């Protein structure tokens, strides 16, 4: 019974991984073919980022990672909240994948004249300059993962009228920024 239970747990885990992979491939195909829809809705960015931040709080505590959330501004904007949440979760997931225990991952929101920027900055291994453009290409991976997350995140950012940026230095860490137009909701 113990071996059977362990085997079923492995099968369940692999089934979930395969489901995520197929979902990612379908998302990427829909983005490439421009066959997906965006939902324009009022989104409270403070709530959205607090939710994304909270999803990793226990892992940060367990791994002794300094994990601040800086909401310099808390606008309610019109965008597709689910897609923004998907991008942010992807960026945080990658930051946790590459940041060693005892490191730092900061999630922040800033609003300026040009729009808003959500950033995820880490003290991970950093990305060499020759790989910085390639990390956004489908199936490119530096180890672990499917190599689809950043490709999907970049395409979603463009579909939302924004862009995904990267600043990275090997041995120091990386900073991913999601820049979006500021379409304020009516108050």
C-alpha positions as a printed Julia matrix, in Angstrom:
187×3 Matrix{Float64}:
   0.0    0.0     0.0
   2.83   2.45    0.79
   4.56   1.83   -2.54
   1.25   2.14   -4.37
   0.47   5.44   -2.63
   3.94   6.8    -3.44
   3.59   5.71   -7.07
   0.18   7.35   -7.37
   1.6   10.55   -5.91
   4.34  10.56   -8.58
   1.76   9.93  -11.32
  -0.45  12.74  -10.0
   2.51  15.14   -9.89
   3.59  14.28  -13.42
   0.0   14.59  -14.67
  -0.21  18.1   -13.2
   3.13  19.03  -14.77
   1.97  17.74  -18.16
  -1.32  19.62  -17.84
   0.6   22.86  -17.17
   2.89  22.2   -20.14
   0.0   21.57  -22.53
  -1.78  24.65  -21.2
   1.35  26.76  -21.75
   1.75  25.46  -25.32
  -1.91  26.21  -26.04
  -1.57  29.72  -24.57
   1.49  30.39  -26.7
  -0.23  29.1   -29.85
  -3.27  31.31  -29.19
  -1.04  34.32  -28.6
   0.89  33.67  -31.82
  -2.34  33.33  -33.79
  -3.95  36.32  -32.03
  -6.81  34.01  -31.06
  -7.35  34.85  -27.45
  -9.44  37.44  -25.73
  -8.57  40.06  -23.19
 -11.11  41.15  -20.63
 -11.13  44.86  -19.85
 -12.14  45.23  -16.23
 -11.39  47.44  -13.27
  -8.44  45.94  -11.42
  -7.23  46.99   -7.99
  -3.48  46.53   -8.46
  -2.79  46.58   -4.72
  -5.09  43.59   -4.25
  -3.68  41.8    -7.3
  -0.05  42.24   -6.21
  -0.82  41.41   -2.59
  -2.41  38.16   -3.77
   0.56  37.29   -5.99
   2.99  38.19   -3.2
   1.08  36.12   -0.66
   1.23  33.03   -2.85
   4.99  32.83   -2.17
   5.16  34.17    1.38
   5.51  30.74    2.98
   8.28  29.7     0.6
  10.11  32.96    1.32
   9.8   32.35    5.07
  10.92  28.72    4.75
  13.94  29.66    2.63
  14.81  32.77    4.66
  14.38  35.03    1.63
  13.83  38.74    2.24
  10.59  39.31    0.33
   9.28  42.9     0.5
   6.23  44.27   -1.28
   6.4   47.97   -2.16
   3.15  49.51   -3.32
   4.3   53.11   -3.93
   0.98  53.63   -5.68
  -2.25  51.67   -5.54
  -4.28  52.56   -8.6
  -7.42  50.93   -9.85
  -6.89  50.51  -13.59
  -8.7   49.03  -16.56
  -6.86  45.95  -17.82
  -7.14  42.16  -17.87
  -6.46  41.32  -14.24
  -6.1   37.58  -14.81
  -3.43  38.13  -17.48
  -1.52  40.64  -15.35
  -1.69  38.19  -12.45
  -0.4   35.39  -14.73
   2.6   37.51  -15.8
   3.45  38.54  -12.23
   3.2   34.97  -10.92
   5.51  33.82  -13.71
   8.1   36.47  -12.84
   7.94  35.65   -9.12
   8.18  31.9    -9.84
  11.34  32.47  -11.87
  12.81  34.7    -9.18
  12.28  31.98   -6.56
  13.75  29.36   -8.93
  17.01  31.31   -9.33
  17.4   33.01   -5.93
  19.37  31.06   -3.32
  18.16  30.62    0.24
  18.87  33.76    2.26
  18.58  35.98   -0.83
  16.18  38.78   -1.65
  13.19  39.08   -4.0
  11.36  42.4    -4.15
   7.96  42.98   -5.76
   7.09  46.63   -6.41
   4.56  48.85   -8.17
   5.34  52.37   -9.33
   3.27  54.81  -11.37
   4.74  57.54  -13.54
   3.77  59.81  -16.4
   4.39  57.07  -18.98
   2.28  54.46  -17.17
   2.79  51.92  -14.47
   5.51  49.42  -13.82
   5.4   46.25  -11.79
   8.87  44.96  -11.04
  10.32  41.75   -9.65
  13.94  42.09   -8.6
  16.05  39.24   -7.24
  19.53  38.42   -6.0
  19.71  35.25   -8.06
  22.48  34.14  -10.38
  21.74  36.77  -13.02
  21.56  36.21  -16.76
  24.59  36.61  -19.04
  24.17  39.37  -21.67
  24.21  36.88  -24.56
  21.21  35.04  -23.09
  19.06  38.02  -22.1
  17.09  38.17  -25.36
  16.88  34.39  -25.64
  15.14  33.92  -22.26
  12.0   35.35  -23.89
  12.02  32.8   -26.74
   9.8   29.72  -26.53
  11.48  26.6   -25.16
  14.71  28.35  -24.18
  15.6   27.27  -20.68
  18.63  27.75  -18.48
  17.73  24.67  -16.47
  14.41  23.75  -14.9
  11.05  24.77  -16.29
   9.69  24.4   -19.8
  11.08  27.56  -21.35
   7.57  28.83  -22.07
   6.76  31.1   -19.13
   8.74  34.18  -20.14
   7.74  33.8   -23.81
   4.08  33.78  -22.76
   4.61  36.65  -20.3
   6.23  38.83  -22.99
   3.45  38.14  -25.51
   0.77  38.88  -22.9
   2.5   42.13  -21.95
   2.46  43.24  -25.61
  -1.2   42.19  -25.97
  -2.01  44.38  -22.94
  -0.35  47.34  -24.65
   2.83  47.15  -22.59
   6.19  45.47  -22.56
   8.38  43.23  -20.45
  11.9   44.45  -19.72
  14.97  42.83  -18.22
  18.06  44.2   -16.52
  20.45  41.57  -15.29
  24.02  41.14  -14.15
  25.6   37.71  -13.67
  26.4   37.07  -10.03
  24.24  40.01   -8.88
  20.67  39.26   -9.94
  17.9   40.27  -12.3
  15.13  42.83  -12.49
  12.1   42.13  -14.68
   9.71  45.0   -15.27
   6.17  44.85  -16.6
   5.36  48.27  -18.07
   1.67  48.86  -18.8
  -0.29  51.89  -19.95
  -2.13  53.64  -17.16
  -5.84  53.48  -17.95
  -7.41  54.67  -14.77
 -10.82  53.41  -13.78
 -13.55  55.96  -13.23
 -13.76  56.93   -9.61
